[in-house]
Structure formats: structure tokens, C-alpha cells
Amino acid sequence: MTLDIRENEESEVVVVELCGELDSSSVAVFTLKFREITGKRASKKYVLDMKGLEFISSAGWTAFLNECKELRAAGGDLKIAAMQADAKRVYGLVGIDSVIESHEAVKDAVKSYAKNG
């Protein structure tokens, strides 16, 4: 299965919707597209909508961590929303939850930026 990436902006927060599978064969596509999205926007606030992401491998999680690090170095941030059960289990098990904030719903992740400034 391929990876489909869509973007939209909600009150100064860019939501990047991921659909399909994010693994070693699609991680380069994610990285290129995500950097294209961040490079053309003034926003520094991003949410990855994982509702349609059916599978994510360690390569995918590593890509998320790398992009989060890049955004933070530039004064931005990355949050995750709407993870499926398997992804949520890995997210907590390997400690990504201590690095990237997550929310049950995209709207909650978007709102959290207003609370945090």
C-alpha cells in the first residue's frame, strides 16, 4: 500500500493527514513531502493526523522524531493526533510519548497550541 499525504490549515496550525502505510519504502516520500509542506508555510505549528495511517514501522517513527527535532530547532513544534491502537501501543512502549505530544483527536491537538502559546 502507498502513503497518501494531504495538508490543510486550521487557525495557524497545519494539519498533515497521513493515509496508508509508513515504512522503510515510503519514509522518503513522507520526509520529502513534509519538508515541502513546512518549507512553503509561515506556520511553525504542525499536527500529524494518523487516523488513516494503517501501519507505521520504526522507520516511520524515526522520521517523525527527526522532523519534530528539525521543527523545534526552528522554533516550531509537531504533535500527533488520532493514532490507531497498534501505533498508540508502540508510541508509549518505546518512549516516543516523552518526546512528541499526542491527542485523541485532531481538534484537540490544534486547540492545545492555543493553550501553550
N, CA, C and O of each residue as an XYZ file, in Angstrom:
468
protein
N       0.847     -1.190      0.000
C       0.000      0.000      0.000
C       0.887      1.246      0.000
O       1.984      1.237      0.559
N       0.418      2.275     -0.610
C       1.177      3.521     -0.700
C       0.818      4.464      0.445
O      -0.095      4.208      1.230
N       1.550      5.534      0.511
C       1.307      6.560      1.517
C       0.737      7.781      0.822
O       1.314      8.282     -0.143
N      -0.391      8.256      1.310
C      -1.025      9.455      0.777
C      -0.919     10.542      1.840
O      -1.197     10.300      3.015
N      -0.516     11.737      1.424
C      -0.316     12.843      2.359
C      -1.113     14.045      1.882
O      -0.967     14.489      0.743
N      -1.959     14.569      2.764
C      -2.741     15.774      2.455
C      -2.487     16.796      3.557
O      -2.108     16.445      4.675
N      -2.699     18.044      3.227
C      -2.483     19.106      4.208
C      -3.644     20.087      4.200
O      -4.286     20.301      3.172
N      -3.900     20.675      5.347
C      -4.831     21.794      5.443
C      -4.468     22.599      6.673
O      -3.796     22.108      7.581
N      -4.919     23.837      6.690
C      -4.554     24.730      7.785
C      -5.787     25.052      8.608
O      -6.841     25.401      8.076
N      -5.629     24.927      9.932
C      -6.715     25.241     10.865
C      -6.187     26.233     11.888
O      -5.409     25.862     12.767
N      -6.592     27.462     11.787
C      -6.201     28.533     12.711
C      -4.710     28.516     13.039
O      -4.318     28.306     14.187
N      -3.895     28.737     12.029
C      -2.442     28.845     12.133
C      -1.727     27.527     12.433
O      -0.516     27.518     12.654
N      -2.457     26.429     12.441
C      -1.866     25.111     12.645
C      -2.044     24.323     11.353
O      -3.149     24.250     10.816
N      -0.972     23.741     10.860
C      -1.048     22.935      9.647
C      -1.270     21.478     10.047
O      -0.478     20.895     10.788
N      -2.359     20.905      9.545
C      -2.675     19.506      9.805
C      -2.236     18.703      8.583
O      -2.656     18.972      7.458
N      -1.393     17.723      8.829
C      -0.894     16.851      7.766
C      -1.536     15.483      7.966
O      -1.244     14.777      8.931
N      -2.411     15.128      7.039
C      -3.152     13.869      7.129
C      -2.379     12.769      6.409
O      -2.009     12.906      5.243
N      -2.145     11.680      7.128
C      -1.416     10.542      6.578
C      -2.371      9.369      6.395
O      -3.105      9.008      7.315
N      -2.358      8.775      5.197
C      -3.207      7.629      4.898
C      -2.374      6.539      4.244
O      -1.580      6.808      3.342
N      -2.558      5.316      4.701
C      -1.835      4.192      4.116
C      -0.836      3.618      5.089
O      -1.140      3.415      6.265
N       0.376      3.353      4.586
C       1.421      2.750      5.404
C       2.692      3.583      5.338
O       3.099      4.044      4.272
N       3.303      3.763      6.493
C       4.573      4.489      6.576
C       5.630      3.510      7.059
O       5.690      3.163      8.238
N       6.466      3.070      6.115
C       7.519      2.113      6.433
C       8.782      2.495      5.664
O       8.855      3.572      5.073
N       9.758      1.619      5.675
C      11.040      1.954      5.046
C      10.910      2.269      3.560
O      11.740      2.992      3.011
N       9.887      1.741      2.904
C       9.725      2.022      1.478
C       9.000      3.337      1.205
O       9.047      3.839      0.082
N       8.338      3.897      2.198
C       7.610      5.148      1.981
C       8.112      6.309      2.839
O       7.614      7.428      2.711
N       9.086      6.060      3.708
C       9.556      7.108      4.611
C      10.193      8.276      3.845
O      10.064      9.426      4.262
N      10.863      7.998      2.753
C      11.459      9.082      1.951
C      10.375      9.972      1.358
O      10.542     11.189      1.277
N       9.273      9.372      0.948
C       8.142     10.143      0.410
C       7.588     11.055      1.501
O       7.326     12.234      1.259
N       7.410     10.505      2.706
C       6.923     11.313      3.820
C       7.857     12.486      4.088
O       7.418     13.633      4.176
N       9.140     12.194      4.217
C      10.117     13.235      4.556
C      10.141     14.335      3.509
O      10.121     15.517      3.855
N      10.184     13.969      2.245
C      10.204     14.979      1.177
C       8.938     15.829      1.178
O       9.007     17.054      1.082
N       7.789     15.180      1.287
C       6.516     15.908      1.259
C       6.374     16.784      2.507
O       5.930     17.929      2.411
N       6.746     16.255      3.672
C       6.620     17.033      4.894
C       7.519     18.264      4.843
O       7.103     19.350      5.246
N       8.712     18.108      4.365
C       9.622     19.259      4.254
C       9.141     20.256      3.204
O       9.357     21.460      3.341
N       8.500     19.761      2.173
C       7.889     20.658      1.178
C       6.781     21.485      1.837
O       6.679     22.691      1.616
N       5.964     20.825      2.641
C       4.862     21.498      3.339
C       5.410     22.539      4.315
O       4.946     23.679      4.327
N       6.389     22.157      5.129
C       6.923     23.088      6.123
C       7.716     24.216      5.469
O       7.776     25.323      6.005
N       8.316     23.947      4.332
C       9.118     24.956      3.658
C       8.321     26.058      3.000
O       8.836     27.154      2.780
N       7.061     25.778      2.681
C       6.254     26.781      1.973
C       5.268     27.519      2.885
O       4.475     28.335      2.416
N       5.321     27.231      4.175
C       4.368     27.843      5.111
C       5.089     28.663      6.170
O       6.215     28.358      6.563
N       4.420     29.698      6.613
C       4.960     30.513      7.697
C       4.703     29.860      9.058
O       5.399     30.143     10.033
N       3.697     28.985      9.110
C       3.336     28.343     10.372
C       4.480     27.496     10.905
O       5.243     26.897     10.147
N       4.579     27.462     12.211
C       5.562     26.609     12.862
C       4.866     25.553     13.715
O       5.512     24.842     14.484
N       3.552     25.456     13.575
C       2.753     24.533     14.373
C       2.154     23.467     13.451
O       1.427     23.775     12.506
N       2.480     22.201     13.753
C       2.051     21.101     12.897
C       1.434     19.973     13.709
O       1.851     19.686     14.830
N       0.422     19.338     13.108
C      -0.214     18.164     13.683
C      -0.220     17.077     12.613
O      -0.644     17.308     11.481
N       0.254     15.895     12.986
C       0.158     14.748     12.095
C      -1.124     14.005     12.437
O      -1.264     13.474     13.539
N      -2.060     13.967     11.494
C      -3.329     13.258     11.658
C      -3.101     11.813     11.207
O      -2.942     11.546     10.015
N      -3.087     10.891     12.163
C      -2.774      9.499     11.872
C      -4.008      8.612     11.735
O      -3.899      7.387     11.695
N      -5.173      9.233     11.664
C      -6.427      8.471     11.592
C      -6.411      7.441     10.456
O      -6.882      6.318     10.634
N      -5.872      7.817      9.297
C      -5.857      6.922      8.146
C      -4.563      6.149      7.972
O      -4.376      5.468      6.963
N      -3.673      6.246      8.941
C      -2.392      5.544      8.853
C      -2.587      4.129      9.395
O      -2.727      3.921     10.600
N      -2.592      3.174      8.486
C      -2.889      1.791      8.856
C      -1.695      1.071      9.469
O      -1.867      0.114     10.224
N      -0.474      1.529      9.146
C       0.721      0.882      9.674
C       1.840      1.904      9.730
O       1.983      2.736      8.834
N       2.639      1.834     10.801
C       3.844      2.656     10.899
C       4.961      1.795     11.473
O       4.808      1.179     12.528
N       6.086      1.761     10.765
C       7.241      0.978     11.205
C       8.178      1.852     12.027
O       7.926      3.040     12.225
N       9.256      1.251     12.498
C      10.253      2.016     13.247
C      10.848      3.118     12.378
O      11.202      4.182     12.886
N      10.962      2.876     11.083
C      11.468      3.915     10.174
C      10.529      5.115     10.148
O      10.985      6.256     10.070
N       9.246      4.873     10.213
C       8.263      5.958     10.257
C       8.358      6.755     11.540
O       8.339      7.986     11.519
N       8.462      6.045     12.673
C       8.600      6.738     13.953
C       9.879      7.568     13.980
O       9.884      8.687     14.492
N      10.959      7.026     13.431
C      12.221      7.765     13.378
C      12.069      9.028     12.547
O      12.601     10.078     12.907
N      11.348      8.933     11.444
C      11.108     10.110     10.606
C      10.322     11.166     11.381
O      10.631     12.354     11.282
N       9.318     10.758     12.145
C       8.544     11.703     12.963
C       9.461     12.403     13.964
O       9.404     13.622     14.124
N      10.302     11.625     14.634
C      11.222     12.199     15.619
C      12.193     13.178     14.968
O      12.465     14.244     15.520
N      12.714     12.821     13.799
C      13.636     13.714     13.079
C      12.962     15.017     12.676
O      13.542     16.091     12.835
N      11.745     14.931     12.157
C      11.034     16.147     11.737
C      10.653     17.000     12.942
O      10.687     18.228     12.865
N      10.295     16.370     14.040
C       9.994     17.107     15.273
C      11.230     17.871     15.735
O      11.142     19.041     16.107
N      12.371     17.209     15.710
C      13.631     17.840     16.114
C      13.946     19.049     15.231
O      14.345     20.101     15.729
N      13.766     18.891     13.920
C      14.016     19.993     12.980
C      13.075     21.169     13.245
O      13.504     22.322     13.261
N      11.804     20.872     13.449
C      10.831     21.941     13.714
C      11.161     22.677     15.007
O      11.110     23.906     15.054
N      11.495     21.941     16.042
C      11.818     22.573     17.325
C      13.074     23.424     17.228
O      13.157     24.479     17.857
N      14.042     22.981     16.455
C      15.271     23.760     16.261
C      14.966     25.087     15.575
O      15.698     26.062     15.748
N      13.882     25.124     14.795
C      13.481     26.342     14.093
C      12.392     27.106     14.849
O      11.808     28.044     14.306
N      12.112     26.713     16.099
C      11.119     27.413     16.907
C       9.706     26.903     16.736
O       8.759     27.556     17.174
N       9.540     25.751     16.110
C       8.213     25.188     15.887
C       7.963     23.967     16.753
O       8.701     23.691     17.699
N       6.900     23.236     16.406
C       6.574     22.019     17.139
C       5.734     21.100     16.270
O       5.148     21.517     15.271
N       5.693     19.834     16.680
C       4.946     18.791     15.992
C       4.187     17.991     17.036
O       4.741     17.594     18.061
N       2.914     17.763     16.762
C       2.087     16.933     17.633
C       1.421     15.862     16.787
O       1.302     15.999     15.570
N       0.993     14.801     17.442
C       0.355     13.669     16.773
C      -1.082     13.573     17.254
O      -1.375     13.852     18.416
N      -1.986     13.174     16.347
C      -3.386     13.013     16.729
C      -3.993     11.796     16.042
O      -3.561     11.382     14.966
N      -4.993     11.244     16.689
C      -5.853     10.199     16.131
C      -5.101      8.923     15.755
O      -5.328      8.347     14.690
N      -4.204      8.491     16.643
C      -3.461      7.248     16.396
C      -4.370      6.032     16.510
O      -5.278      5.995     17.340
N      -4.115      5.050     15.674
C      -4.804      3.773     15.802
C      -4.175      2.996     16.960
O      -3.077      3.327     17.405
N      -4.863      1.973     17.442
C      -4.465      1.257     18.662
C      -3.044      0.689     18.598
O      -2.284      0.835     19.555
N      -2.676      0.051     17.496
C      -1.337     -0.536     17.402
C      -0.255      0.538     17.466
O       0.760      0.362     18.139
N      -0.470      1.637     16.776
C       0.504      2.734     16.787
C       0.606      3.330     18.188
O       1.701      3.648     18.652
N      -0.523      3.481     18.854
C      -0.539      4.057     20.199
C       0.247      3.185     21.178
O       0.937      3.700     22.058
N       0.142      1.882     21.023
C       0.864      0.961     21.899
C       2.371      1.129     21.721
O       3.101      1.224     22.708
N       2.840      1.167     20.488
C       4.271      1.335     20.210
C       4.737      2.713     20.675
O       5.817      2.845     21.251
N       3.928      3.728     20.424
C       4.230      5.106     20.809
C       4.600      5.184     22.292
O       5.588      5.822     22.657
N       3.817      4.545     23.129
C       4.080      4.555     24.564
C       5.181      3.602     24.966
O       5.984      3.917     25.844
N       5.230      2.445     24.340
C       6.184      1.401     24.699
C       7.630      1.830     24.477
O       8.490      1.537     25.307
N       7.910      2.510     23.385
C       9.299      2.873     23.079
C       9.672      4.284     23.529
O      10.790      4.736     23.284
N       8.754      4.973     24.179
C       9.085      6.258     24.785
C       8.907      7.482     23.917
O       9.345      8.571     24.288
N       8.275      7.327     22.772
C       8.046      8.495     21.918
C       7.098      9.479     22.606
O       7.116     10.678     22.330
N       6.277      8.948     23.500
C       5.344      9.804     24.234
C       6.051     10.839     25.099
O       5.446     11.840     25.483
N       7.320     10.611     25.410
C       8.070     11.593     26.192
C       8.687     12.686     25.311
O       9.245     13.660     25.815
N       8.579     12.509     23.998
C       9.174     13.460     23.060
C       8.113     14.216     22.253
O       8.183     15.439     22.125
N       7.139     13.492     21.713
C       6.114     14.098     20.868
C       4.763     13.951     21.556
O       4.335     12.845     21.889
N       4.105     15.078     21.760
C       2.794     15.098     22.403
C       1.744     14.496     21.473
O       1.788     14.690     20.258
N       0.797     13.760     22.064
C      -0.289     13.197     21.255
C      -1.649     13.577     21.823
O      -1.787     13.923     22.996
N      -2.648     13.500     20.947
C      -4.034     13.812     21.315
C      -4.952     12.807     20.646
O      -4.632     12.264     19.589
N      -6.088     12.567     21.266
C      -7.060     11.627     20.707
C      -7.652     12.117     19.389
O      -7.905     11.325     18.482
N      -7.869     13.422     19.289
C      -8.498     13.989     18.092
C      -7.677     15.164     17.565
O      -6.990     15.850     18.322
N      -7.759     15.378     16.273
C      -7.040     16.485     15.636
C      -7.458     17.815     16.250
O      -6.613     18.672     16.510
N      -8.754     17.991     16.482
C      -9.234     19.267     17.040
C      -8.613     19.543     18.403
O      -8.358     20.698     18.746
N      -8.367     18.490     19.185
C      -7.734     18.666     20.497
C      -6.271     19.073     20.347
O      -5.776     19.911     21.101
N      -5.588     18.487     19.385
C      -4.184     18.846     19.139
C      -4.086     20.295     18.671
O      -3.196     21.029     19.102
N      -4.992     20.705     17.794
C      -4.999     22.094     17.299
C      -5.269     23.052     18.462
O      -4.595     24.073     18.596
N      -6.253     22.723     19.303
C      -6.586     23.568     20.458
C      -5.420     23.674     21.436
O      -5.225     24.717     22.060
N      -4.645     22.598     21.572
C      -3.550     22.593     22.542
C      -2.488     23.641     22.199
O      -1.793     24.123     23.093
N      -2.355     23.995     20.940
C      -1.404     25.050     20.567
C      -1.855     26.394     21.119
O      -1.018     27.207     21.514
N      -3.147     26.642     21.155
C      -3.656     27.898     21.698
C      -3.380     27.973     23.196
O      -3.075     29.043     23.722
N      -3.486     26.846     23.876
C      -3.245     26.800     25.321
C      -1.759     27.006     25.638
O      -1.403     27.633     26.636
N      -0.904     26.462     24.765
C       0.531     26.518     25.018
C       1.199     27.757     24.441
O       2.385     27.988     24.673
N       0.452     28.548     23.698
C       1.022     29.757     23.127
C       1.453     29.557     21.785
O       1.960     30.485     21.155
